[in-house]
C-alpha cells in the first residue's frame, strides 16, 4: 500500500513473458528509498510505457520480432494492472508508445520495422484495430547503425494535430499531421549526418525542443514554431564532457527538462552518467554544468519524480535515486537503489 510520503512509478524491463516484466514501484520523496509494490507478467520486453493523464490506463510496447502493443487498466486501489488487450504493430522491435493530448489515439514506433502506427482508443482505454501506419524508406551515413530507417520515438505536439517521429536511421525528424486516424507527412527536419536522433523533450513554455542524438552523443536545441509545425536548429552541444574521448560504447539515450524549465538532463551510456545543463531563459540555449555517475551501467532511461531523479541502469540491474538541488539542478545521490532486472523505462503514475 502506498504511504503518504511516497509517489508511485511503473518500470518497464527486458524480461520474458514468464517473468515480472512491468513493475509498480514506490519512491519515498523524503529519503529516496524505493520499494516494489506489484508486478505484472505475460508481456515480453515491455521496453517503453505510457500512462494516460487520469492514471487509469497504461500502454506498453512488446519489443520483439513480431511487435505488439498492450493496454492495461490501472486498478483504482492497488494500482495493479489488468489486461484490456493487445494489438500487433506490423513491425519489429517497437520501442516507443505515446498518447495523443486528447487521448483518442496512441502512437507506436517500430525500430527494426521502420514503421509508425496509430491506434484509436476506446472509452475504457482499450485499443481498436490499427487505423493507419507509415513506413519510412532510405538509409543514413553509418552502415553499422543506419543501414535502414529506425524510427525511435513518436511524440505528439501539444495541439495533438501533429506527431514528431525521430528516425535514428535517416537522421530526420518527420512531422505528420493526424487526420481522422491517418498520418499525413507535413515536413522533414534534417540533422547532421551520423547524428542518430532518438528522443525529444519540450520546454514548458513551448518555445524550444531538445533532441538527444544517440550516435554522436549530442543535444540539438530547436526553436519550436508550433503554428507552422517547423523546427529551427539553434545549437548542437555534446552530451559528454569536453575532455572525454568517446568510444564505440558511448551512446546517448534519454533526455528530460525539469518542470521549472531551468534544467535539462541527458543520459550517457558507456560514460554511464547523467549530464546537467542550464537552460538560458531568454534563448533556450544550453550551458553544460555537471556530469554525475548514474550509479550503474547503461542508463537507458530516467525520470524526474517528486523532486528526485531516478536512473534506470539496464546492464547493472538497478534503479538509483538522486535528489535534485532546486537552486542549481545538481544531482545529489541519496544512497538508495532498487534491484530490478534490466530496467529500461520509468513512468510516473
Secondary structure, DSSP 8 states (H G I E B T S, - for coil): ---TTEEEEEEEES--TTS--EEEEEEETTT--EEEEEEE-S-S----EEE-TTS-EEEEEE-SSS-EEEEEEE-TTT--EEEEEEEE-SSS-EEEEEE-TTSSEEEEEETTTTEEEEEEE-TTS-EEEEEEEEE-----S-TTT-SS--EEEEEE-TTSSEEEEEETTTTEEEEEEEETTEEEEEEEEE--TT--EEEEEE-TTSSEEEEEETTTTEEEEEEEETTTTEEEEEEEEESS-TT----TT-EEEEEEE-TTSSEEEEEEETTTEEEEEEE-TTT--EEEEEEEE-SSS-EEEEEEETTEEEEEEGGGTEEEEEEE-TTT--EEEEEEEEE-TTEEEEEE-
